[in-house]
């Protein structure tokens, strides 16, 4: 029997204003063009993927004017979305990095820990979020990274930190870049939300590009699941910025040696879609507008949720919901509150208090707000 007022704000996938999955029209158009192409086939991709796709994907992340790209010193391979990119990065670093310790923020995407442990790395944590203020713990982050061993690997969320939605400011990114240089950290960026965070792919790439300008030889795990809506296509890249073109060739070769016994070669449909969009100026413009529209809807739902909570009678300060960015709101609700939302109100969310704002719409918003008020009234949403 279908539960009444069932609301899923757990899954990290975009939903439209009717609560339905949405395929971007630019993606649909790209698929039509692929279907009509007489040269399109279903042959295997090379071990490191579609070279034309990888070139466009890395330009999307690093910028077309990126010096390391122009100098031919960025190794890049197609991966099984961002998860596959992180796992491949973990295996590569486990094999070739002096340090076997990776520093991961608290909290982080739940799969990060298992991925890097399975890759043979020792996972340690650094503070990112202040549960007392429902905001970023910048002082804690700096203190923990300063105290960490030199030459450690550090994982950074490129934008729209998951699950908190709290990102450093541009000035803080600059300070963080300098700290990582001083500590000689090996920096791994995980970029799952470029364009989806602020609605502007160029703005969302600022931290990554800042680190490049500062001379970091970094790694980038890139996903097209969220920003292109290609969740089931498993489309992404892993890239390594190298010191020279010669080093790039060696790294590219080693990545291929890791991929071959792991999954042999990547799927081609999602990468063909991204390539078709990004190599066409008109489709790229259309795509960027659609991506901006997704971000704008999520931003609007954040503001509406805070208003609906006030309407429900909540006296808590929910302003952190509107200052966070990206797909998720890190509410401050406890595990017990989340359990009550699920058991009593059929609202499904992760037990850390994270809700997918994309799962909210005008049809379920007030119901969700009323339920949140019911489980938080008279209780603290800070720790």
C-alpha distance (Angstrom), angle and dihedral (degrees) to the residues before:
residue distance angle dihedral
X1 . . .
X2 3.80 . .
X3 3.80 112.0 .
X4 3.78 115.6 -120.2
X5 3.83 116.6 -108.9
X6 3.80 92.1 3.4
X7 3.83 109.8 -176.8
X8 3.81 125.3 -175.3
X9 3.79 112.5 -157.6
X10 3.78 92.4 150.9
X11 3.79 105.5 82.4
X12 3.80 117.7 83.2
X13 3.79 96.3 -132.5
X14 3.79 131.6 108.9
X15 3.78 119.8 -105.1
X16 3.80 127.0 -169.4
X17 3.80 126.1 -125.0
X18 3.83 88.7 -80.6
X19 3.79 93.0 53.0
X20 3.81 92.9 -107.7
X21 3.82 130.3 129.6
X22 3.80 110.6 -97.0
X23 3.77 126.8 -145.9
X24 3.80 109.4 -156.4
X25 3.84 111.3 -115.7
X26 3.81 88.9 -131.8
X27 3.81 88.3 56.9
X28 3.81 90.6 49.2
X29 3.80 89.8 50.5
X30 3.80 91.4 49.7
X31 3.80 89.9 51.5
X32 3.82 90.3 51.4
X33 3.80 90.2 52.1
X34 3.82 91.0 48.9
X35 3.80 91.0 49.4
X36 3.80 90.7 52.6
X37 3.81 95.5 45.0
X38 3.83 112.7 108.2
X39 3.83 90.3 -155.9
X40 3.80 97.1 53.2
X41 3.82 113.8 108.4
X42 3.80 142.4 159.7
X43 3.80 99.3 -113.3
X44 3.80 122.4 139.1
X45 3.78 117.0 -84.5
X46 3.82 116.9 -128.7
X47 3.81 116.1 -90.0
X48 3.82 91.4 -96.9
X49 3.81 93.0 42.7
X50 3.78 136.4 -120.2
X51 3.81 106.0 -17.0
X52 3.82 93.5 -155.8
X53 3.81 90.9 52.1
X54 3.81 91.7 47.8
X55 3.82 91.5 51.0
X56 3.81 92.4 51.8
X57 3.81 93.1 42.6
X58 3.80 93.1 52.4
X59 3.82 91.4 46.5
X60 3.82 87.6 52.0
X61 3.81 89.7 55.1
X62 3.80 104.4 33.9
X63 3.82 99.2 28.2
X64 3.81 127.7 -108.2
X65 3.81 90.5 -97.3
X66 3.82 93.2 54.2
X67 3.81 108.5 138.2
X68 3.83 97.0 -146.0
X69 3.81 89.5 52.8
X70 3.79 92.3 48.2
X71 3.81 90.3 47.9
X72 3.82 91.4 52.7
X73 3.79 95.7 -120.5
X74 3.81 102.2 121.6
X75 3.80 115.9 97.5
X76 3.79 110.3 -152.0
X77 3.79 134.5 179.9
X78 3.78 134.5 177.4
X79 3.81 113.2 -111.7
X80 3.79 142.4 -173.0
X81 3.80 92.3 -88.8
X82 3.81 121.5 -75.6
X83 3.80 94.7 -45.1
X84 3.79 90.9 56.6
X85 3.79 90.5 45.3
X86 3.81 91.5 53.4
X87 3.80 92.3 47.4
X88 3.81 92.2 48.3
X89 3.82 89.6 47.5
X90 3.80 89.5 50.4
X91 3.80 92.5 51.5
X92 3.80 91.9 45.9
X93 3.81 93.1 49.2
X94 3.80 92.3 43.9
X95 3.80 89.1 55.2
X96 3.78 100.9 41.0
X97 3.81 111.8 18.5
X98 3.80 120.2 97.8
X99 3.79 90.8 -139.5
X100 3.80 119.5 59.2
X101 3.82 92.2 -167.5
X102 3.78 121.6 99.7
X103 3.80 120.8 -167.5
X104 3.81 113.2 -144.3
X105 3.83 126.6 -175.8
X106 3.80 123.7 -107.6
X107 2.95 108.6 -100.4
X108 3.80 109.5 23.3
X109 3.79 141.2 152.0
X110 3.80 103.6 -55.9
X111 3.80 95.3 -126.5
X112 3.82 94.3 58.1
X113 3.79 93.4 78.6
X114 3.80 95.9 50.4
X115 3.81 92.7 43.4
X116 3.79 95.6 55.2
X117 3.81 94.9 39.4
X118 3.81 89.5 53.0
X119 3.79 88.3 50.3
X120 3.81 89.2 58.5
X121 3.80 99.6 -104.9
X122 3.80 126.0 133.7
X123 3.80 107.6 -119.2
X124 3.79 118.3 -143.4
X125 3.79 128.2 169.9
X126 3.78 139.8 -128.5
X127 3.78 126.8 -166.2
X128 3.80 117.8 -100.1
X129 3.80 106.4 154.2
X130 3.79 132.0 50.4
X131 3.79 107.8 -145.6
X132 3.82 91.0 -168.4
X133 3.81 92.8 61.9
X134 3.83 101.0 24.0
X135 3.79 87.1 -126.5
X136 3.76 140.6 97.3
X137 3.81 117.7 -58.6
X138 3.79 96.4 -140.8
X139 3.80 95.5 162.0
X140 3.79 91.0 50.1
X141 3.80 91.5 48.5
X142 3.79 92.9 52.1
X143 3.80 92.6 44.4
X144 3.81 93.5 50.6
X145 3.80 95.9 45.1
X146 3.80 91.6 45.8
X147 3.81 89.6 53.5
X148 3.82 93.9 46.4
X149 3.83 120.0 102.4
X150 3.78 115.5 -87.4
X151 3.83 116.6 -101.9
X152 3.81 92.6 26.4
X153 3.80 120.0 148.5
X154 3.81 112.0 -110.1
X155 3.80 125.9 -162.9
X156 3.81 115.9 -147.2
X157 3.80 127.0 -175.5
X158 3.82 104.0 -129.7
X159 3.83 93.6 -146.7
X160 3.81 140.2 -22.2
X161 3.80 94.9 32.9
X162 3.80 110.5 -134.2
X163 3.00 120.6 -105.6
X164 3.82 101.3 4.2
X165 3.81 104.5 43.9
X166 3.82 87.3 -143.0
X167 3.80 114.4 131.2
X168 3.81 130.4 178.5
X169 3.79 116.9 -102.9
X170 3.79 117.9 -109.3
X171 3.81 90.1 -100.1
X172 3.80 90.4 50.4
X173 3.81 90.2 50.0
X174 3.79 88.2 54.5
X175 3.80 90.6 51.5
X176 3.79 90.6 46.5
X177 3.82 91.7 51.0
X178 3.80 90.0 52.6
X179 3.81 91.5 47.9
X180 3.81 91.5 50.7
X181 3.81 90.0 50.3
X182 3.80 92.0 49.8
X183 3.80 91.5 48.6
X184 3.84 91.6 43.8
X185 3.79 89.9 -129.1
X186 3.79 121.4 177.4
X187 3.81 100.9 -126.4
X188 3.80 121.8 -145.7
X189 3.81 114.9 -173.9
X190 3.80 118.1 -159.2
X191 3.81 107.7 -156.3
X192 3.80 112.2 -174.8
X193 3.81 100.6 142.7
X194 3.83 109.8 42.1
X195 3.81 106.1 154.0
X196 3.78 91.7 4.7
X197 3.81 94.7 75.8
X198 3.80 103.0 58.7
X199 3.81 98.4 3.3
X200 3.82 89.7 -109.9
X201 3.80 117.3 92.8
X202 3.82 91.9 -162.1
X203 3.79 92.9 53.1
X204 3.80 91.8 46.9
X205 3.82 90.4 54.4
X206 3.82 94.0 56.0
X207 3.81 96.8 101.6
X208 3.80 93.9 48.4
X209 3.80 92.5 47.1
X210 3.80 92.0 45.7
X211 3.81 90.3 56.4
X212 3.81 89.4 48.9
X213 3.80 91.5 51.5
X214 3.80 87.9 51.5
X215 3.80 89.6 57.7
X216 3.80 102.2 -106.9
X217 3.81 116.5 161.1
X218 3.79 92.2 -143.8
X219 3.79 141.3 166.7
X220 3.81 124.9 -126.2
X221 3.80 127.5 -158.4
X222 3.81 106.1 -163.5
X223 3.81 128.1 -169.8
X224 3.81 131.3 -169.5
X225 3.82 94.3 -170.4
X226 3.79 98.5 98.9
X227 3.81 105.2 26.8
X228 3.84 95.2 45.3
X229 3.81 95.2 29.5
X230 3.81 89.9 -122.1
X231 3.81 96.1 137.6
X232 3.80 97.3 145.2
X233 3.80 96.4 38.2
X234 3.84 93.5 71.8
X235 3.78 95.8 -140.6
X236 3.80 124.7 167.2
X237 3.80 147.4 108.3
X238 3.76 141.2 -125.0
X239 3.79 116.7 -149.4
X240 3.79 133.5 -178.1
X241 3.81 121.6 -159.3
X242 3.80 106.6 -141.4
X243 3.79 135.5 -164.2
X244 3.81 94.3 -118.7
X245 3.79 143.4 4.7
X246 3.80 88.6 -105.9
X247 3.80 91.6 55.0
X248 3.80 89.2 46.9
X249 3.82 90.7 58.2
X250 3.81 90.7 51.1
X251 3.82 92.7 48.6
X252 3.82 91.7 46.4
X253 3.80 89.2 52.8
X254 3.81 93.0 49.7
X255 3.81 91.9 48.8
X256 3.81 89.4 53.2
X257 3.80 89.9 50.6
X258 3.81 88.7 54.8
X259 3.82 94.0 46.1
X260 3.81 97.9 47.8
X261 3.85 97.6 68.3
X262 3.82 92.1 33.3
X263 3.83 103.4 56.9
X264 3.82 104.1 -27.7
X265 3.83 96.9 -136.0
X266 3.81 137.2 -2.8
X267 3.83 129.6 -104.1
X268 3.80 114.5 -93.0
X269 3.80 108.5 -152.2
X270 3.81 99.8 76.8
X271 3.79 93.8 42.2
X272 3.81 89.9 49.4
X273 3.81 89.3 54.4
X274 3.81 93.7 49.9
X275 3.81 91.0 45.3
X276 3.81 91.9 49.8
X277 3.80 91.4 51.1
X278 3.80 97.8 43.8
X279 3.81 96.2 46.0
X280 3.82 91.7 54.1
X281 3.83 115.9 72.2
X282 3.80 94.8 -155.2
X283 3.81 93.6 47.9
X284 3.80 90.8 45.5
X285 3.81 90.7 53.9
X286 3.80 90.4 47.5
X287 3.80 90.9 48.3
X288 3.81 93.5 49.9
X289 3.81 90.0 51.7
X290 3.79 91.4 50.1
X291 3.79 92.2 48.0
X292 3.79 89.7 49.8
X293 3.81 88.7 51.1
X294 3.81 91.4 55.5
X295 3.80 91.2 50.7
X296 3.80 91.5 47.2
X297 3.82 92.6 51.7
X298 3.80 90.7 51.3
X299 3.81 90.9 48.0
X300 3.79 90.4 50.8
X301 3.81 91.6 49.7
X302 3.81 90.2 52.6
X303 3.81 90.9 56.8
X304 3.81 92.0 43.3
X305 3.80 91.5 50.8
X306 3.80 91.9 53.9
X307 3.82 89.9 48.4
X308 3.81 91.2 47.4
X309 3.81 91.1 50.9
X310 3.80 89.7 53.7
X311 3.81 89.7 47.6
X312 3.82 88.9 51.5
X313 3.81 88.1 56.9
X314 3.79 101.3 -102.9
X315 3.80 114.8 156.2
X316 3.83 94.6 -171.2
X317 3.79 120.4 114.6
X318 3.83 103.3 -109.3
X319 3.80 95.6 169.5
X320 3.82 90.7 117.1
X321 3.81 88.1 70.4
X322 3.80 90.3 65.7
X323 3.80 97.2 40.8
X324 3.82 92.8 53.8
X325 3.81 118.1 83.7
X326 3.78 137.4 -152.3
X327 3.77 132.2 40.1
X328 3.79 98.1 -41.3
X329 3.77 139.4 62.6
X330 3.79 115.6 -154.0
X331 3.77 97.8 -149.9
X332 3.79 104.4 -175.5
X333 3.80 92.2 -121.3
X334 3.81 116.1 146.1
X335 3.80 125.7 -121.7
X336 3.82 89.5 -104.0
X337 3.80 90.8 54.2
X338 3.81 90.5 49.6
X339 3.80 91.1 49.2
X340 3.81 89.8 51.9
X341 3.80 91.6 49.8
X342 3.78 89.5 54.6
X343 3.83 98.1 40.8
X344 3.80 98.4 41.5
X345 3.80 104.1 27.7
X346 3.84 105.9 24.4
X347 3.80 90.9 -121.4
X348 3.80 108.7 145.0
X349 3.81 119.5 -152.9
X350 3.79 139.7 139.3
X351 3.81 114.9 -80.8
X352 3.82 93.4 -117.9
X353 3.82 90.0 73.9
X354 3.80 95.4 -103.0
X355 3.78 116.2 144.1
X356 3.78 127.1 -172.0
X357 3.79 103.7 -124.2
X358 3.80 87.6 -161.7
X359 3.81 87.6 69.6
X360 3.80 91.5 62.7
X361 3.80 124.3 90.1
X362 3.79 138.8 160.2
X363 3.81 89.7 -88.7
X364 3.82 97.2 58.8
X365 3.81 103.8 20.8
X366 3.81 100.3 95.8
X367 3.81 91.8 42.6
X368 3.81 90.2 54.0
X369 3.81 92.0 45.0
X370 3.81 92.0 49.8
X371 3.81 90.3 50.0
X372 3.82 93.4 47.8
X373 3.79 89.3 50.2
X374 3.81 90.4 50.0
X375 3.80 93.9 54.2
X376 3.83 96.5 39.8
X377 3.81 101.6 39.6
X378 3.79 109.8 121.9
X379 3.81 92.4 2.8
X380 3.79 131.4 99.2
X381 3.82 122.0 -102.7
X382 3.80 91.4 -167.6
X383 3.79 127.4 71.1
